[in-house]
Amino acid sequence: MRIPLLGRVYYGWVMVVTALVINVAVSPLNAVIFSFLIGPMSHDLGVPKSALSWSLTLRLLASGATGPLLGVRIDRYGARWMGAVCGAIGGIGLIALASVHSLWMAYAVFAISGLAGFGGPAGQLLTQVPIAKWFVHHRGRALAIASTGMALGTVFTAPLTGWLIEAVTWRGTSTLFGIAVVAIVVPTSIL
């Protein structure tokens, strides 16, 4: 399919760029970034890090459980609106995390945010399935470019996380990341 505004550019490459952007934007939901937050969260909530680390496990379990359902929905309705909904859930989850004051609340927020799939294996469905449908030739290249966003996002978000925690605490960092996820993923998915 060719879009007149894009001239001779294959629209599948637009999908690759949007998937790359989404993968970069959801990097605050991955385990590496959580490792920066766990110390300050543990201290602030007065719980051991080992107990708090279970919250990430709950997110991954929720993500794994919703993966098959998310896959069916993507096949049936496409990734556009599913990506927007999941981006909103993931971002709102980060915003909600800033207001937790007990361990059970952290568990609940992480489990609910896991339903979006981001930060777990199901999130890959939202960015890789559409690309696989748009490409026959160059599919490997397109998927590799889009997947690079996960690593790029982590590389840029990790030092930013450390700096933000010092500047605005872990709660402010979580809120800012949540706003960024919603502001980037929702409109990009709809595109």
Disulfide bonds with the S-S distance in Angstrom:
none
